[in-house]
Structures are given as structure tokens and as C-alpha cells.
Amino acid sequence: MILTPALCRAARGFLDWTQMDLADRSGVSRSTIRDYEGNRHSLHRATEAQLRLALEAGGIAFFRIEGHEIGICTKALVAETPAQTHTESCEILSSAGERNRTPPKPEQ
């Protein structure tokens, strides 16, 4: 499963979406999103796909990094910025759901 509860919350935060915004865009009920983000239950693969597709359509890109962690970035940064600098506005979440903003790179 790519979309963990912590990643779902972080992606919504990046987009400045409420749970209701995600529900409207994904077709998944707000109560399901609330319960999933609150670690009350897991998701079926189809439901996860609906949420992930809505977040991606909103501009989020998911990527895997070393250590099997998954990060998120806005698609505009991925598409418009050279690879070596796109991490300035990315989030990396550990498998435990801990959030780490990547530090800005020094200007050269």
C-alpha cells in the first residue's frame, strides 16, 4: 500500500484540502477518510486507488526513496524544476509516519 494514513494527511495538507475536499474529489466518504487517517481501519485497494488518483489529479506526486520510505511533492515542482533542486518543497515520511521536510539546498 502506497498511501498510508500519514501520507494521506500530508498530501491533503500540501494541497490545503479538507477531508471533505478529498471526499468530493475522490468519491470516498468523508467518514472513511476520517477513520483511515485516524488509524481506525485500513482501506481496500480500490478505495486507496480512488484517494491516490484524486490527490495526484490535484497535483501531488508520490515517489519512493531509500529505505522504502515514500515522499510527496507537487507535480509542478517535479515537472518544472531540475531533479537536484525539487526536494526543496517535498515531504518525506518515515514508515512510522514521522514527517521530515527536506532542507533547502545551499545556493551556488
Secondary structure, DSSP 8 states (H G I E B T S, - for coil): ----HHHHHHHHHHHT--HHHHHHHHS--HHHHHHHHTTS----HHHHHHHHHHHHHTTEEEEEEGGGEEEEEEHHHHHHS-TTTGGGG-EEE-TT--EEE-------
